[in-house]
């Protein structure tokens, strides 16, 4: 079922200048490259690809020529049959990090926060496992995922306004993935610390600061952080199930605690996500002319801070201050991915073409839908050639596995790499506070290069046919392995 819902909003440009209704009945506009955007065509592609990949609902927003176009398809809940519309809201998971990063940069720009000051200067109570490591963690390192803080520490500190303060306190003994400043390691903990910094600097809880300092001046009306706020709108339900089949509604709408907000819970329409991207694309100015960030700050956020050893899990070539950075055969872009329970979001921006695209979904083969749809969209609108899906070559290279064999560990996870009859194998085991998260994953490793392997047998756990497993080295020479953008140093 498809709602075939289409909506377009204009940014200070008349409809005649943008195209308007075409003779064939399709809504058209001009991209910066002079192409027409045939929304009837893209609605049909969204409907077809959504059905092909068993995604219950998808909402798509396209920014081109200064105009935001919104489409929707499918049902928000397969149990109730409620249709998706362009004003339906979805959970976006880690795309929330871009909102928190933007908020932090507003405070830095105003002089209220020093990006290079140690976090302990703002949060004296902040500490981490390891002597003196906290003094080396700066706001800039938190933004760029180079703080060494781990990712997977979800801790329910209740629904009170003190939830982030309690979270930072609870995270004191959580081990670092790697020493600060030595490597990229994707960190949700770091973004919760940023959320707490926002609270201390502004005197407001993170939710309120986000609303007052970003959402309101941005002029968005369908973006929120709390479940009770989402109930005012048509809200998508996440769905779970086996690959290649229609999924069923998840057992709960949202399992994340309130303390997950800065790293993982902003709820919005696809159109509102693209409006945030448009502000960044247009030098920090909202649609009504309100300046939210300076051009210099916007540029700084998407300046590369660190290269990404794992260029496949979220298509990242590097990281800026919040933004994931992409290099599509010389065409530069930025964006972010996100996931919550059965809901997945994708945001891509191509500044050279003035194009931004957001896709929000509620289950099924969401990543396959994203890859197919964005490959077509970005080629048409921005002359971007996206990489082919990650997979091993037909004839994998011969690799000396001896240097890679061993035990790797990060907070909550132990990865054991062995050699079996000349082939590499890994066991991905959840331990400590995450020991009940899943049974150990048995992963065969097929060589792509001498340090990059395609992991098989993980099923839907990582939403991929093949999972990238990337071996690298920290600055001190310690070997490490990346799975899911998280760095696990070699311990034995």
Helices and strands as residue ranges (DSSP letters): E 5-9, H 15-18, E 20-21, E 27-28, H 39-52, E 57-64, E 67-74, E 90-91, G 93-95, H 96-109, H 119-122, G 133-136, H 139-143, H 163-170, G 171-173, H 188-202, H 206-210, I 211-215, H 216-218, E 223-224, H 227-230, E 239-240, E 248-249, G 258-260, H 261-264, E 267-268, H 270-281, H 295-301, E 306-307, E 318-319, E 324-328, E 331-340, E 343-350, G 351-353, E 355-361, H 366-382, E 406-410, E 413-420, E 423-430, G 432-434, E 441-447, E 452-456, G 459-461, E 467-473, E 479-483, E 486-490
